Structure formats: structure tokens, C-alpha cells
Amino acid sequence: QADPDFYLNVAQERTARVVETLGEIGAEVTRIENMTTRDYQNAYSPAGFDLTWERGYQEAIKNIRDMNVLAEEAGLNYHIGMGQFMEAYIVTLFVDYFGEVPFSEAIAAPEILNPNIDAGADIYAGALALLDQAIANFNATSTALPQYDFFYNGEASKWIRACNTLKLRLYQNTG
């Protein structure tokens, strides 16, 4: 009886929080914003990223994947496309900030408590595939639009542009 729109709302909000947090950290590391200490070793601890990991994996990607089951049954291609873009964006941000991170085993099965890490190139390839699928879903007919599209207000062309922009960044990074 879950509502795909509720899943999508949480995923959108958590994706925004992940981007916001990593953006602030990137600004501090590059000295655009004030960092709380003079050296990097004392500025950030692994535990300081727990909330970002939780928001990314448990609250955004897990909700996206749970939503996809319901969205596929209901023909909500637009919802699925949004989720695919957000998942690709989150995992590639994690690769850019942390290097090798879990992807193929992450959230795949509840019994895997310590998923193996994947190479950044493999994660990028998976993200590119997600983005291609997202574009196809935005171009497909959807039975309904999301109740709330916080980013592009129901305009598929803008989502497709975002997908292509992220693909460009990934291709540029893989050179």
C-alpha cells in the first residue's frame, strides 16, 4: 500500500542533502569556505561522513529501489527515470569524494552487511547505464507524473538535459 510519490519525495530530499553536504566539504577543502582547522587530517574523520553515507545509501538509493518495484507495476516511468538519475548522481559523487565505494552489492541484499567495494571505473560504467535507462524512461509514456518534482517541476526535457550533463562529466572524468 506504499505510495511511489512518498518514496520519491524522500529520495529527492535526501539526494539534495548529500549534494549539499559534499559541496560544503569540497568548498572547505579547496578553501572557498573556512575549514575548522589548518590541516586536513584533523578536519575530517571517517565517522564524520556517517550521516552522508546513511542519507545516500539507506535513505535515497534504498527508497529509490523500493519505489521502482511499485512504479514498474503502475507504469510510472517518469518516477523511475528520476530515481535512476539520482542514484547515478549519488554513487558518482561518492566515487569522486572517496574513491572505491560499494555499488554492485550495496543494498542488493539485506544479508550483505559489509558489501564489497567496486572500482570507480565500474561504478561510472554502471552510472552511465543508469543514465541511459533514465533517458529512455523520460522519453517513454508514463501513467502519471510525480506529485512533487522538486528539481524540474515535471519537465522531462530538463531531466534529460541533467542526465546528459552528468554523462558529460563522467566521460570527462574517465578521459
Secondary structure, DSSP 8 states (H G I E B T S, - for coil): ---HHHHHHHHHHHHHHHHHHHHHHHHHHTTSS--SSSSHHHH--GGGGHHHHIIIIIIIIHHHHHHHHHHHHHT-HHHHHHHHHHHHHHHHHHHHHHSSEE-SSTTT-TT-SS--EE-HHHHHHHHHHHHHHHHHHHHS--S---S--TTTTT-HHHHHHHHHHHHHHHHHHH-
